[in-house]
Amino acid sequence: MEREYINTETLATKTGIAASTWHKRRMTGDSPPFRKIGTRVIYRWSDVVAWLDAHEKRSTSDAA
C-alpha cells in the first residue's frame, strides 16, 4: 500500500482551508498528525482523512 504524503500547501488546496490556518492549528495542536523533516512539514493523507472524520459534526450545537 502506497502512502501519500502532502505538504501544507497541498493540504490547503485539498481541504479548502488556508495554509495559514493549518500553520496556526499545528501551533495549537489542533491539526492532523504531521511529520517534520528539517524545516519541511508533511502530512500522510490517510491521517488527514481520519482526523477530518473524527471532527465530523451533525449539528451546529454539537460540542466543539
Backbone as CSV, one residue per row, in Angstrom:
resi,resn,N_x,N_y,N_z,CA_x,CA_y,CA_z,C_x,C_y,C_z
1,MET,0.844,-1.192,0.000,0.000,0.000,0.000,0.882,1.246,0.000
2,GLU,0.684,2.098,-0.966,1.477,3.314,-1.073,0.907,4.386,-0.155
3,ARG,1.780,5.081,0.550,1.357,6.163,1.430,1.564,7.490,0.718
4,GLU,0.504,8.264,0.666,0.589,9.567,0.010,0.892,10.626,1.062
5,TYR,1.994,11.337,0.879,2.357,12.440,1.761,2.152,13.752,1.018
6,ILE,1.631,14.730,1.729,1.378,16.034,1.121,1.947,17.126,2.012
7,ASN,2.251,18.261,1.417,2.731,19.396,2.199,1.544,20.289,2.585
8,THR,1.826,21.346,3.312,0.764,22.217,3.817,-0.004,22.899,2.688
9,GLU,0.682,23.295,1.647,0.007,23.965,0.537,-0.970,23.021,-0.164
10,THR,-0.573,21.782,-0.348,-1.461,20.793,-0.952,-2.621,20.481,-0.013
11,LEU,-2.345,20.396,1.274,-3.406,20.193,2.265,-4.442,21.310,2.164
12,ALA,-3.977,22.540,2.049,-4.880,23.679,1.916,-5.730,23.566,0.657
13,THR,-5.114,23.191,-0.440,-5.839,23.042,-1.697,-6.886,21.941,-1.603
14,LYS,-6.517,20.794,-1.041,-7.434,19.651,-0.971,-8.591,19.878,-0.003
15,THR,-8.362,20.659,1.068,-9.406,20.842,2.071,-10.163,22.154,1.914
16,GLY,-9.607,23.093,1.164,-10.242,24.400,1.034,-10.037,25.273,2.265
17,ILE,-9.103,24.897,3.111,-8.771,25.661,4.322,-7.385,26.260,4.110
18,ALA,-7.242,27.539,4.345,-5.999,28.257,4.049,-4.784,27.634,4.745
19,ALA,-3.644,27.679,4.055,-2.397,27.168,4.622,-2.078,27.872,5.936
20,SER,-2.372,29.162,6.029,-2.088,29.891,7.275,-2.898,29.332,8.444
21,THR,-4.115,28.864,8.153,-4.932,28.247,9.200,-4.301,26.946,9.661
22,TRP,-3.788,26.154,8.717,-3.118,24.908,9.102,-1.856,25.187,9.904
23,HIS,-1.115,26.245,9.575,0.068,26.631,10.360,-0.350,26.932,11.796
24,LYS,-1.409,27.711,11.958,-1.889,28.062,13.302,-2.372,26.829,14.057
25,ARG,-3.084,25.941,13.366,-3.593,24.723,14.008,-2.451,23.833,14.487
26,ARG,-1.360,23.761,13.727,-0.204,22.978,14.174,0.353,23.546,15.469
27,MET,0.396,24.861,15.567,0.945,25.500,16.769,0.085,25.253,17.998
28,THR,-1.228,25.110,17.810,-2.128,24.886,18.949,-2.388,23.408,19.201
29,GLY,-1.897,22.546,18.333,-2.114,21.114,18.491,-3.437,20.636,17.935
30,ASP,-4.129,21.497,17.193,-5.427,21.154,16.618,-5.286,20.889,15.122
31,SER,-4.501,19.864,14.806,-4.279,19.526,13.399,-4.112,18.019,13.275
32,PRO,-4.186,17.524,12.058,-3.874,16.111,11.860,-2.415,15.853,12.236
33,PRO,-2.067,14.604,12.522,-0.654,14.301,12.776,0.199,14.716,11.578
34,PHE,1.392,15.187,11.862,2.292,15.609,10.791,3.699,15.159,11.108
35,ARG,4.540,15.209,10.119,5.950,14.895,10.280,6.747,16.123,9.884
36,LYS,7.821,16.360,10.603,8.676,17.491,10.269,10.060,16.946,9.945
37,ILE,10.495,17.231,8.751,11.796,16.778,8.283,12.595,18.033,7.950
38,GLY,13.509,18.362,8.829,14.203,19.647,8.705,13.180,20.748,8.915
39,THR,13.014,21.600,7.935,12.006,22.663,8.026,10.728,22.302,7.271
40,ARG,10.718,21.152,6.640,9.573,20.734,5.818,8.547,19.987,6.667
41,VAL,7.295,20.359,6.513,6.191,19.703,7.201,5.387,18.922,6.176
42,ILE,5.130,17.643,6.484,4.325,16.817,5.594,3.266,16.077,6.407
43,TYR,2.184,15.754,5.737,1.075,15.017,6.323,0.850,13.755,5.505
44,ARG,0.507,12.657,6.171,0.067,11.465,5.439,-1.422,11.663,5.176
45,TRP,-1.832,11.577,3.916,-3.214,11.879,3.543,-4.204,11.019,4.320
46,SER,-3.903,9.754,4.557,-4.821,8.889,5.311,-5.002,9.395,6.742
47,ASP,-3.963,9.995,7.336,-4.088,10.594,8.677,-5.000,11.817,8.634
48,VAL,-4.892,12.593,7.570,-5.739,13.783,7.418,-7.206,13.362,7.325
49,VAL,-7.483,12.366,6.504,-8.857,11.894,6.341,-9.405,11.381,7.670
50,ALA,-8.612,10.607,8.401,-9.053,10.090,9.703,-9.321,11.231,10.679
51,TRP,-8.464,12.251,10.674,-8.630,13.399,11.567,-9.901,14.160,11.212
52,LEU,-10.126,14.385,9.926,-11.339,15.075,9.491,-12.586,14.280,9.870
53,ASP,-12.547,12.967,9.680,-13.688,12.120,10.044,-13.974,12.195,11.544
54,ALA,-12.928,12.252,12.353,-13.100,12.329,13.808,-13.690,13.662,14.246
55,HIS,-13.595,14.674,13.411,-14.113,16.003,13.740,-15.449,16.305,13.053
56,GLU,-16.068,15.261,12.537,-17.351,15.437,11.859,-18.439,15.801,12.866
57,LYS,-19.273,16.743,12.494,-20.396,17.199,13.338,-21.686,16.958,12.598
58,ARG,-22.750,16.782,13.335,-24.093,16.579,12.756,-24.967,17.800,12.938
59,SER,-24.565,18.692,13.826,-25.373,19.860,14.140,-24.467,20.999,14.594
60,THR,-24.904,22.227,14.403,-24.121,23.363,14.876,-24.087,23.424,16.391
61,SER,-24.972,22.704,17.053,-24.970,22.683,18.522,-24.097,21.581,19.089
62,ASP,-23.472,20.765,18.233,-22.537,19.732,18.710,-21.384,20.411,19.432
63,ALA,-20.870,19.746,20.446,-19.731,20.290,21.199,-18.552,20.497,20.262
64,ALA,-17.785,21.527,20.529,-16.644,21.868,19.662,-15.550,20.869,19.730
